[in-house]
């Protein structure tokens, strides 16, 4: 797998990880261009870390990845180490996404990329946890990758959907904070 700057990344053999298609990666970074430099990026269900690696290549200040599988976490660290500049920070957190979001409750992220296994039941609980633990910066955005035939973007208390883009069988739905009393408490 290759990313920005024609850099080669390691991947897990077989079908253990479903990488984000190159055209979806490119589209996301085109949509968020101008908002990556200096940002704090959270990659939930990080897979092989391609999205975080792209963010590092495009000068994110810090990238944090959450991934459940130990072997995959090792590959993410290798990939990010290859592309990170000395001034950039990165870390990979192994474990359950919802539990680890809770652990990040004292932190804020400008961009959150969430790409769980398509058939998982993680969409609603993870988005709810992002709101509950207030980890999205006030002007931050979340991009959720999904198969629209399996999961339809839903209304999440405290978030609003402001854009959905379809790329074949892959969709990106973008959320941002809904400014209402429950968020400002």
GULOMAR-406385 format. One record per atom (N, C-alpha, C): y, x, z; atom name. Coordinates in steps of 0.1 Angstrom, whole numbers, plus 5000, padded with zeros to 4 digits. Each point is the difference from the previous one (the first is absolute). Example, Ala and Ser with C-alpha at 12.3 -4.5 7.8 and 13.67 -1.06 7.14 Angstrom:
+------+------+------+------+
:   py :   px :   pz : sero :
+------+------+------+------+
: 4943 : 5132 : 5078 :    N :
: 5012 : 4991 : 5000 :   CA :
: 5012 : 5009 : 5000 :    C :
: 5011 : 4996 : 4993 :    N :
: 5011 : 5009 : 5000 :   CA :
: 5011 : 4992 : 5008 :    C :
+------+------+------+------+
END
This chain:
+------+------+------+------+
:   py :   px :   pz : sero :
+------+------+------+------+
: 4988 : 5008 : 5000 :    N :
: 5012 : 4992 : 5000 :   CA :
: 5012 : 5009 : 5000 :    C :
: 5010 : 4996 : 4992 :    N :
: 5013 : 5008 : 4999 :   CA :
: 5011 : 4991 : 5004 :    C :
: 5010 : 5006 : 5006 :    N :
: 5012 : 4993 : 5005 :   CA :
: 5013 : 5007 : 4994 :    C :
: 5011 : 4995 : 5004 :    N :
: 5013 : 5006 : 4996 :   CA :
: 5000 : 5015 : 4999 :    C :
: 5005 : 5005 : 4989 :    N :
: 5001 : 5015 : 4999 :   CA :
: 4986 : 5005 : 4995 :    C :
: 4991 : 4991 : 4995 :    N :
: 4987 : 5004 : 4995 :   CA :
: 4992 : 5008 : 5011 :    C :
: 5001 : 4995 : 5012 :    N :
: 4993 : 5007 : 5011 :   CA :
: 4986 : 4993 : 5001 :    C :
: 4990 : 5008 : 5002 :    N :
: 4986 : 4995 : 5001 :   CA :
: 4997 : 4997 : 5015 :    C :
: 4994 : 4988 : 5003 :    N :
: 4996 : 4996 : 5013 :   CA :
: 4985 : 4999 : 5001 :    C :
: 4995 : 5003 : 5012 :    N :
: 4986 : 4998 : 5003 :   CA :
: 4997 : 4985 : 5002 :    C :
: 4989 : 4995 : 4996 :    N :
: 4996 : 4986 : 5003 :   CA :
: 4986 : 4999 : 5006 :    C :
: 4997 : 4989 : 5006 :    N :
: 4986 : 4998 : 5005 :   CA :
: 4991 : 4997 : 4988 :    C :
: 4988 : 5006 : 5000 :    N :
: 4991 : 4997 : 4989 :   CA :
: 4995 : 4985 : 5000 :    C :
: 4997 : 4995 : 4989 :    N :
: 4994 : 4986 : 4999 :   CA :
: 5011 : 4990 : 5002 :    C :
: 4996 : 4988 : 5005 :    N :
: 5009 : 4989 : 5001 :   CA :
: 5005 : 4998 : 5014 :    C :
: 4999 : 5010 : 5009 :    N :
: 5004 : 4999 : 5014 :   CA :
: 5015 : 4996 : 5001 :    C :
: 5008 : 5005 : 4991 :    N :
: 5015 : 4997 : 5001 :   CA :
: 5004 : 4996 : 4986 :    C :
: 5008 : 4989 : 4999 :    N :
: 5005 : 4995 : 4988 :   CA :
: 5015 : 5005 : 4999 :    C :
: 5002 : 5010 : 4991 :    N :
: 5014 : 5005 : 4999 :   CA :
: 5009 : 4990 : 4993 :    C :
: 5012 : 5000 : 5004 :    N :
: 5010 : 4992 : 4993 :   CA :
: 5002 : 5005 : 4986 :    C :
: 4999 : 4991 : 4990 :    N :
: 5001 : 5004 : 4986 :   CA :
: 5013 : 5008 : 4997 :    C :
: 5000 : 5010 : 4992 :    N :
: 5011 : 5008 : 4997 :   CA :
: 5013 : 4992 : 4996 :    C :
: 4998 : 4990 : 4992 :    N :
: 5011 : 4992 : 4995 :   CA :
: 5006 : 4992 : 5011 :    C :
: 4992 : 4996 : 5010 :    N :
: 5005 : 4992 : 5012 :   CA :
: 5008 : 5010 : 5009 :    C :
: 4995 : 5012 : 5002 :    N :
: 5007 : 5010 : 5007 :   CA :
: 5013 : 5003 : 4994 :    C :
: 5000 : 5002 : 4987 :    N :
: 5013 : 5004 : 4993 :   CA :
: 5010 : 4988 : 5001 :    C :
: 4995 : 4988 : 4999 :    N :
: 5009 : 4988 : 5000 :   CA :
: 5006 : 4999 : 5014 :    C :
: 4992 : 5002 : 5011 :    N :
: 5005 : 4999 : 5013 :   CA :
: 5011 : 5011 : 5002 :    C :
: 4998 : 5012 : 4996 :    N :
: 5010 : 5010 : 5002 :   CA :
: 5012 : 4998 : 4992 :    C :
: 4999 : 4993 : 4988 :    N :
: 5011 : 4997 : 4992 :   CA :
: 5008 : 4989 : 5007 :    C :
: 4993 : 4990 : 5006 :    N :
: 5007 : 4989 : 5008 :   CA :
: 5008 : 5006 : 5012 :    C :
: 4993 : 5009 : 5007 :    N :
: 5006 : 5006 : 5012 :   CA :
: 5008 : 5013 : 4998 :    C :
: 5002 : 5003 : 4987 :    N :
: 5007 : 5013 : 4997 :   CA :
: 5014 : 4999 : 5007 :    C :
: 5005 : 5011 : 5005 :    N :
: 5013 : 5000 : 5007 :   CA :
: 4998 : 4997 : 5015 :    C :
: 4988 : 4996 : 5004 :    N :
: 4998 : 4996 : 5014 :   CA :
: 4989 : 5009 : 5006 :    C :
: 4995 : 5010 : 4993 :    N :
: 4989 : 5008 : 5006 :   CA :
: 5006 : 5013 : 5006 :    C :
: 5009 : 5006 : 4994 :    N :
: 5006 : 5012 : 5006 :   CA :
: 5004 : 4998 : 5014 :    C :
: 4994 : 5008 : 5009 :    N :
: 5004 : 4999 : 5014 :   CA :
: 4994 : 4989 : 5008 :    C :
: 4992 : 4992 : 4994 :    N :
: 4995 : 4988 : 5007 :   CA :
: 4988 : 5003 : 5009 :    C :
: 4997 : 4991 : 5009 :    N :
: 4988 : 5001 : 5008 :   CA :
: 4990 : 4990 : 4994 :    C :
: 4989 : 5004 : 4995 :    N :
: 4990 : 4993 : 4992 :   CA :
: 4987 : 4998 : 5009 :    C :
: 4995 : 4988 : 5000 :    N :
: 4987 : 4997 : 5007 :   CA :
: 4991 : 4994 : 4989 :    C :
: 4988 : 5007 : 4999 :    N :
: 4990 : 4996 : 4991 :   CA :
: 4988 : 4994 : 5008 :    C :
: 4998 : 4987 : 4999 :    N :
: 4990 : 4993 : 5008 :   CA :
: 4988 : 4998 : 4991 :    C :
: 4988 : 5004 : 5005 :    N :
: 4988 : 5000 : 4992 :   CA :
: 5002 : 5010 : 4988 :    C :
: 5002 : 5013 : 5005 :    N :
: 5005 : 5010 : 4991 :   CA :
: 4991 : 5005 : 4989 :    C :
: 4987 : 4997 : 5001 :    N :
: 4990 : 5004 : 4990 :   CA :
: 5000 : 5015 : 4999 :    C :
: 5003 : 5006 : 4988 :    N :
: 5000 : 5014 : 4998 :   CA :
: 5014 : 5006 : 5002 :    C :
: 5009 : 4991 : 5003 :    N :
: 5014 : 5005 : 5003 :   CA :
: 5009 : 5002 : 4988 :    C :
: 4996 : 4994 : 4989 :    N :
: 5008 : 5002 : 4988 :   CA :
: 5014 : 4995 : 5001 :    C :
: 5002 : 4988 : 5006 :    N :
: 5013 : 4995 : 5002 :   CA :
: 5009 : 5008 : 5009 :    C :
: 4995 : 5005 : 5011 :    N :
: 5007 : 5008 : 5009 :   CA :
: 5003 : 5014 : 4993 :    C :
: 4991 : 5005 : 4992 :    N :
: 5002 : 5012 : 4993 :   CA :
: 5012 : 4999 : 4990 :    C :
: 5000 : 4988 : 4993 :    N :
: 5011 : 4997 : 4991 :   CA :
: 5013 : 5000 : 5008 :    C :
: 5000 : 4994 : 5011 :    N :
: 5012 : 4999 : 5008 :   CA :
: 5005 : 5014 : 5005 :    C :
: 4991 : 5008 : 5003 :    N :
: 5003 : 5014 : 5004 :   CA :
: 5006 : 5007 : 4988 :    C :
: 4994 : 4999 : 4988 :    N :
: 5005 : 5006 : 4988 :   CA :
: 5014 : 4996 : 4996 :    C :
: 5003 : 4988 : 5005 :    N :
: 5013 : 4994 : 4996 :   CA :
: 5010 : 5001 : 5012 :    C :
: 4997 : 5009 : 5009 :    N :
: 5008 : 5004 : 5011 :   CA :
: 5002 : 4990 : 5012 :    C :
: 4990 : 4993 : 5003 :    N :
: 5000 : 4992 : 5012 :   CA :
: 5001 : 5011 : 5012 :    C :
: 5007 : 4996 : 5010 :    N :
: 5001 : 5010 : 5012 :   CA :
: 4987 : 5000 : 5008 :    C :
: 4994 : 4989 : 5001 :    N :
: 4987 : 4999 : 5008 :   CA :
: 4991 : 4990 : 4995 :    C :
: 4987 : 5003 : 5000 :    N :
: 4990 : 4991 : 4995 :   CA :
: 4989 : 4999 : 5011 :    C :
: 4997 : 4988 : 5003 :    N :
: 4989 : 4997 : 5010 :   CA :
: 4990 : 4991 : 4993 :    C :
: 4987 : 5004 : 5001 :    N :
: 4990 : 4992 : 4994 :   CA :
: 4990 : 4995 : 5011 :    C :
: 4996 : 4988 : 4998 :    N :
: 4989 : 4994 : 5009 :   CA :
: 4988 : 4997 : 4991 :    C :
: 4989 : 5006 : 5004 :    N :
: 4987 : 4998 : 4993 :   CA :
: 4989 : 5000 : 5010 :    C :
: 4991 : 4991 : 4998 :    N :
: 4988 : 4998 : 5009 :   CA :
: 4989 : 5011 : 4999 :    C :
: 4998 : 5005 : 4988 :    N :
: 4988 : 5009 : 4998 :   CA :
: 5004 : 5015 : 5001 :    C :
: 4992 : 5006 : 5009 :    N :
: 5002 : 5014 : 5003 :   CA :
: 5000 : 5010 : 4988 :    C :
: 4990 : 4999 : 4991 :    N :
: 5000 : 5009 : 4989 :   CA :
: 5012 : 4998 : 4991 :    C :
: 5004 : 4988 : 4998 :    N :
: 5012 : 4997 : 4992 :   CA :
: 5012 : 5005 : 5007 :    C :
: 5001 : 5000 : 5013 :    N :
: 5012 : 5005 : 5007 :   CA :
: 5001 : 5015 : 4997 :    C :
: 4989 : 5007 : 5000 :    N :
: 5000 : 5014 : 4997 :   CA :
: 5005 : 5003 : 4986 :    C :
: 4996 : 4992 : 4990 :    N :
: 5005 : 5001 : 4986 :   CA :
: 5015 : 4998 : 4999 :    C :
: 5005 : 4989 : 5007 :    N :
: 5014 : 4997 : 5000 :   CA :
: 5008 : 5012 : 5006 :    C :
: 4996 : 5006 : 5011 :    N :
: 5007 : 5012 : 5005 :   CA :
: 5000 : 5011 : 4990 :    C :
: 4989 : 5003 : 4994 :    N :
: 4999 : 5010 : 4989 :   CA :
: 5010 : 4998 : 4989 :    C :
: 5000 : 4987 : 4995 :    N :
: 5009 : 4996 : 4989 :   CA :
: 5015 : 5002 : 5004 :    C :
: 5003 : 4995 : 5012 :    N :
: 5014 : 5000 : 5004 :   CA :
: 5005 : 5014 : 5003 :    C :
: 4991 : 5009 : 5005 :    N :
: 5003 : 5014 : 5003 :   CA :
: 5003 : 5007 : 4987 :    C :
: 4993 : 4996 : 4989 :    N :
: 5003 : 5007 : 4987 :   CA :
: 5014 : 4997 : 4995 :    C :
: 5005 : 4988 : 5002 :    N :
: 5012 : 4995 : 4994 :   CA :
: 5013 : 5001 : 5009 :    C :
: 4998 : 5000 : 5013 :    N :
: 5011 : 5000 : 5009 :   CA :
: 5008 : 5013 : 5000 :    C :
: 5013 : 4998 : 5001 :    N :
: 5009 : 5011 : 5002 :   CA :
: 5001 : 5004 : 5015 :    C :
: 5004 : 5012 : 5003 :    N :
: 5000 : 5004 : 5014 :   CA :
: 5008 : 4991 : 5009 :    C :
: 5011 : 4994 : 4995 :    N :
: 5009 : 4992 : 5008 :   CA :
: 4995 : 4985 : 5002 :    C :
: 4989 : 4997 : 4992 :    N :
: 4995 : 4986 : 5001 :   CA :
: 4989 : 4999 : 5011 :    C :
: 5000 : 4988 : 5006 :    N :
: 4990 : 4998 : 5010 :   CA :
: 4989 : 4990 : 4995 :    C :
: 4988 : 5002 : 5004 :    N :
: 4990 : 4990 : 4997 :   CA :
: 4989 : 5000 : 5010 :    C :
: 4993 : 4989 : 5002 :    N :
: 4989 : 4999 : 5009 :   CA :
: 4991 : 4989 : 4995 :    C :
: 4987 : 5001 : 5003 :    N :
: 4990 : 4990 : 4997 :   CA :
: 4995 : 4995 : 5013 :    C :
: 4999 : 4987 : 5002 :    N :
: 4995 : 4994 : 5012 :   CA :
: 4987 : 4993 : 4996 :    C :
: 4990 : 5003 : 5007 :    N :
: 4987 : 4994 : 4997 :   CA :
: 4998 : 4988 : 5010 :    C :
: 4996 : 4988 : 4994 :    N :
: 4997 : 4989 : 5008 :   CA :
: 5003 : 4987 : 4994 :    C :
: 4999 : 4989 : 5008 :    N :
: 5002 : 4987 : 4996 :   CA :
: 5015 : 4998 : 4997 :    C :
: 5004 : 4994 : 4989 :    N :
: 5014 : 4999 : 4996 :   CA :
: 5008 : 4992 : 5010 :    C :
: 4995 : 4989 : 5005 :    N :
: 5008 : 4992 : 5009 :   CA :
: 5002 : 5007 : 5014 :    C :
: 4990 : 5007 : 5005 :    N :
: 5001 : 5007 : 5012 :   CA :
: 5010 : 5012 : 4998 :    C :
: 5000 : 5006 : 4989 :    N :
: 5008 : 5012 : 4998 :   CA :
: 5015 : 4996 : 4997 :    C :
: 5002 : 4988 : 4994 :    N :
: 5013 : 4995 : 4999 :   CA :
: 5006 : 4998 : 5013 :    C :
: 4993 : 4994 : 5009 :    N :
: 5004 : 4998 : 5014 :   CA :
: 5005 : 5014 : 5006 :    C :
: 4992 : 5010 : 4998 :    N :
: 5003 : 5014 : 5005 :   CA :
: 5013 : 5005 : 4994 :    C :
: 5004 : 4995 : 4989 :    N :
: 5012 : 5005 : 4993 :   CA :
: 5012 : 4991 : 5004 :    C :
: 4999 : 4992 : 5010 :    N :
: 5011 : 4990 : 5003 :   CA :
: 5013 : 5006 : 5003 :    C :
: 5001 : 5013 : 5004 :    N :
: 5012 : 5007 : 5003 :   CA :
: 5007 : 5006 : 4987 :    C :
: 4993 : 4998 : 4989 :    N :
: 5005 : 5007 : 4988 :   CA :
: 5005 : 4989 : 4990 :    C :
: 5008 : 5004 : 4990 :    N :
: 5005 : 4992 : 4989 :   CA :
: 4997 : 5007 : 4987 :    C :
: 4996 : 4991 : 4990 :    N :
: 4997 : 5006 : 4987 :   CA :
: 5009 : 4993 : 4990 :    C :
: 5005 : 5008 : 4990 :    N :
: 5008 : 4995 : 4989 :   CA :
: 4992 : 4993 : 4989 :    C :
: 4988 : 5006 : 4998 :    N :
: 4991 : 4995 : 4990 :   CA :
: 4986 : 4999 : 5005 :    C :
: 4993 : 4989 : 4999 :    N :
: 4987 : 4998 : 5004 :   CA :
: 4991 : 4996 : 4988 :    C :
: 4990 : 5007 : 4997 :    N :
: 4991 : 4997 : 4989 :   CA :
: 4987 : 4996 : 5007 :    C :
: 4995 : 4988 : 4996 :    N :
: 4988 : 4994 : 5006 :   CA :
: 4990 : 4996 : 4989 :    C :
: 4988 : 5007 : 5000 :    N :
: 4991 : 4998 : 4989 :   CA :
: 4986 : 5000 : 5006 :    C :
: 4996 : 4988 : 5007 :    N :
: 4987 : 5000 : 5006 :   CA :
: 4989 : 4997 : 4989 :    C :
: 4987 : 5001 : 5004 :    N :
: 4990 : 4995 : 4991 :   CA :
: 5003 : 4986 : 4996 :    C :
: 5000 : 4996 : 4987 :    N :
: 5005 : 4987 : 4996 :   CA :
: 4993 : 4989 : 5007 :    C :
: 4987 : 5001 : 5002 :    N :
: 4993 : 4988 : 5006 :   CA :
: 5000 : 5000 : 5015 :    C :
: 5008 : 5009 : 5006 :    N :
: 5001 : 5000 : 5015 :   CA :
: 5008 : 4989 : 5005 :    C :
: 4999 : 4998 : 5013 :    N :
: 5009 : 4990 : 5007 :   CA :
: 5011 : 5006 : 5007 :    C :
: 5005 : 5011 : 4995 :    N :
: 5011 : 5008 : 5007 :   CA :
: 5014 : 4995 : 4996 :    C :
: 5002 : 4994 : 4989 :    N :
: 5014 : 4997 : 4996 :   CA :
: 5008 : 4993 : 5010 :    C :
: 4997 : 4988 : 5004 :    N :
: 5008 : 4993 : 5010 :   CA :
: 5001 : 5007 : 5013 :    C :
: 4989 : 5005 : 5007 :    N :
: 5002 : 5006 : 5013 :   CA :
: 5008 : 5013 : 4999 :    C :
: 4999 : 5008 : 4990 :    N :
: 5008 : 5012 : 4999 :   CA :
: 5015 : 4997 : 4998 :    C :
: 5003 : 4991 : 4991 :    N :
: 5014 : 4996 : 4998 :   CA :
: 5006 : 4994 : 5013 :    C :
: 4992 : 4992 : 5007 :    N :
: 5004 : 4994 : 5013 :   CA :
: 5003 : 5012 : 5010 :    C :
: 4991 : 5010 : 5000 :    N :
: 5002 : 5011 : 5009 :   CA :
: 5013 : 5008 : 4997 :    C :
: 5003 : 5002 : 4987 :    N :
: 5012 : 5007 : 4996 :   CA :
: 5012 : 4993 : 5006 :    C :
: 5000 : 4987 : 4999 :    N :
: 5011 : 4992 : 5006 :   CA :
: 5000 : 5001 : 5015 :    C :
: 4989 : 4997 : 5006 :    N :
: 4999 : 4999 : 5014 :   CA :
: 5004 : 5013 : 5007 :    C :
: 4996 : 5012 : 4995 :    N :
: 5003 : 5013 : 5006 :   CA :
: 5013 : 5006 : 4994 :    C :
: 5006 : 4993 : 4991 :    N :
: 5014 : 5004 : 4995 :   CA :
: 5000 : 5014 : 4994 :    C :
: 4991 : 5003 : 4992 :    N :
: 4999 : 5014 : 4994 :   CA :
: 5008 : 5001 : 4987 :    C :
: 5004 : 4989 : 4994 :    N :
: 5008 : 5000 : 4988 :   CA :
: 5014 : 5002 : 5003 :    C :
: 5007 : 5010 : 4994 :    N :
: 5014 : 5002 : 5002 :   CA :
: 5008 : 4987 : 4995 :    C :
: 5011 : 4998 : 5005 :    N :
: 5008 : 4988 : 4997 :   CA :
: 5002 : 4998 : 4985 :    C :
: 5002 : 5011 : 4992 :    N :
: 5002 : 4999 : 4986 :   CA :
: 4987 : 5005 : 4993 :    C :
: 4989 : 5001 : 5007 :    N :
: 4987 : 5004 : 4994 :   CA :
: 4993 : 4990 : 4991 :    C :
: 4990 : 5005 : 4993 :    N :
: 4992 : 4991 : 4992 :   CA :
: 4986 : 5003 : 5001 :    C :
: 4991 : 4990 : 4998 :    N :
: 4986 : 5001 : 5000 :   CA :
: 4995 : 4997 : 4986 :    C :
: 4991 : 5008 : 4994 :    N :
: 4993 : 4996 : 4988 :   CA :
: 4986 : 4998 : 5003 :    C :
: 4994 : 4989 : 4996 :    N :
: 4986 : 4996 : 5003 :   CA :
: 4993 : 5000 : 4986 :    C :
: 4990 : 5008 : 4999 :    N :
: 4992 : 5000 : 4988 :   CA :
: 4988 : 4990 : 5002 :    C :
: 4997 : 4992 : 4990 :    N :
: 4989 : 4990 : 5001 :   CA :
: 4996 : 4995 : 4987 :    C :
: 4988 : 4994 : 5000 :    N :
: 4995 : 4993 : 4988 :   CA :
: 5004 : 4986 : 5002 :    C :
: 5009 : 4995 : 4991 :    N :
: 5005 : 4986 : 5002 :   CA :
: 4989 : 4989 : 5000 :    C :
: 4988 : 5003 : 4994 :    N :
: 4989 : 4991 : 5000 :   CA :
: 4993 : 4999 : 5013 :    C :
: 5002 : 5011 : 5009 :    N :
: 4993 : 5000 : 5013 :   CA :
: 5010 : 4996 : 5011 :    C :
: 5012 : 5005 : 4999 :    N :
: 5010 : 4998 : 5011 :   CA :
: 5013 : 4996 : 4994 :    C :
: 5006 : 4989 : 5004 :    N :
: 5013 : 4996 : 4996 :   CA :
: 5010 : 5003 : 5010 :    C :
: 5011 : 5006 : 4996 :    N :
: 5010 : 5004 : 5010 :   CA :
: 5004 : 4987 : 5008 :    C :
: 5001 : 5002 : 5012 :    N :
: 5003 : 4989 : 5009 :   CA :
: 5013 : 5002 : 5008 :    C :
: 5005 : 4989 : 5005 :    N :
: 5012 : 5001 : 5008 :   CA :
: 4996 : 5006 : 5014 :    C :
: 5007 : 5010 : 5004 :    N :
: 4998 : 5006 : 5013 :   CA :
: 5012 : 4998 : 5008 :    C :
: 4999 : 4995 : 5012 :    N :
: 5011 : 4998 : 5009 :   CA :
: 5008 : 5013 : 5002 :    C :
: 5013 : 5000 : 4997 :    N :
: 5008 : 5011 : 5002 :   CA :
: 5002 : 5008 : 4987 :    C :
: 4992 : 4997 : 4990 :    N :
: 5001 : 5008 : 4987 :   CA :
: 5003 : 4990 : 4989 :    C :
: 5006 : 5005 : 4989 :    N :
: 5002 : 4992 : 4988 :   CA :
: 4994 : 5007 : 4988 :    C :
: 4994 : 4993 : 4991 :    N :
: 4996 : 5006 : 4988 :   CA :
: 5012 : 5000 : 4991 :    C :
: 5003 : 5011 : 4994 :    N :
: 5011 : 5000 : 4991 :   CA :
: 4997 : 5004 : 4986 :    C :
: 4987 : 5005 : 4998 :    N :
: 4996 : 5003 : 4986 :   CA :
: 4985 : 5001 : 5000 :    C :
: 4994 : 4996 : 4989 :    N :
: 4986 : 5002 : 4997 :   CA :
: 4999 : 5005 : 4985 :    C :
: 4993 : 5011 : 4998 :    N :
: 4997 : 5005 : 4987 :   CA :
: 4985 : 5001 : 4997 :    C :
: 4997 : 4996 : 4988 :    N :
: 4986 : 5000 : 4996 :   CA :
: 4997 : 5010 : 4990 :    C :
: 4989 : 5008 : 5002 :    N :
: 4996 : 5011 : 4991 :   CA :
: 4985 : 4998 : 4997 :    C :
: 4997 : 4991 : 4991 :    N :
: 4986 : 4997 : 4997 :   CA :
: 4994 : 4993 : 5012 :    C :
: 4990 : 5005 : 5006 :    N :
: 4993 : 4994 : 5011 :   CA :
: 5006 : 5005 : 5014 :    C :
: 5010 : 5008 : 4999 :    N :
: 5006 : 5005 : 5012 :   CA :
: 5014 : 4994 : 5002 :    C :
: 5004 : 4995 : 5012 :    N :
: 5013 : 4995 : 5002 :   CA :
: 5006 : 5008 : 5012 :    C :
: 5013 : 5001 : 4999 :    N :
: 5008 : 5006 : 5011 :   CA :
: 5010 : 4989 : 5005 :    C :
: 4999 : 4997 : 5013 :    N :
: 5009 : 4990 : 5006 :   CA :
: 5009 : 5007 : 5009 :    C :
: 5013 : 4998 : 4999 :    N :
: 5009 : 5007 : 5008 :   CA :
: 5006 : 4991 : 5011 :    C :
: 5000 : 5005 : 5012 :    N :
: 5006 : 4993 : 5012 :   CA :
: 5011 : 5008 : 5006 :    C :
: 5009 : 4993 : 5006 :    N :
: 5011 : 5006 : 5008 :   CA :
: 5002 : 4991 : 5012 :    C :
: 5007 : 5005 : 5010 :    N :
: 5003 : 4992 : 5012 :   CA :
: 5008 : 4988 : 4996 :    C :
: 4997 : 4989 : 5006 :    N :
: 5008 : 4988 : 4999 :   CA :
: 5009 : 5000 : 5012 :    C :
: 5013 : 5000 : 4998 :    N :
: 5009 : 5000 : 5011 :   CA :
: 5002 : 4987 : 5006 :    C :
: 4993 : 4998 : 5011 :    N :
: 5001 : 4988 : 5008 :   CA :
: 5000 : 5003 : 5015 :    C :
: 5002 : 4991 : 5008 :    N :
: 5000 : 5002 : 5014 :   CA :
: 4988 : 5007 : 5006 :    C :
: 4988 : 4996 : 4995 :    N :
: 4988 : 5006 : 5006 :   CA :
: 4999 : 5015 : 4997 :    C :
: 5006 : 5005 : 4990 :    N :
: 4999 : 5014 : 4997 :   CA :
: 5011 : 5007 : 5008 :    C :
: 5011 : 4994 : 5003 :    N :
: 5011 : 5007 : 5006 :   CA :
: 4999 : 5000 : 5015 :    C :
: 4990 : 4993 : 5006 :    N :
: 4998 : 4999 : 5015 :   CA :
: 4996 : 5014 : 5005 :    C :
+------+------+------+------+
END
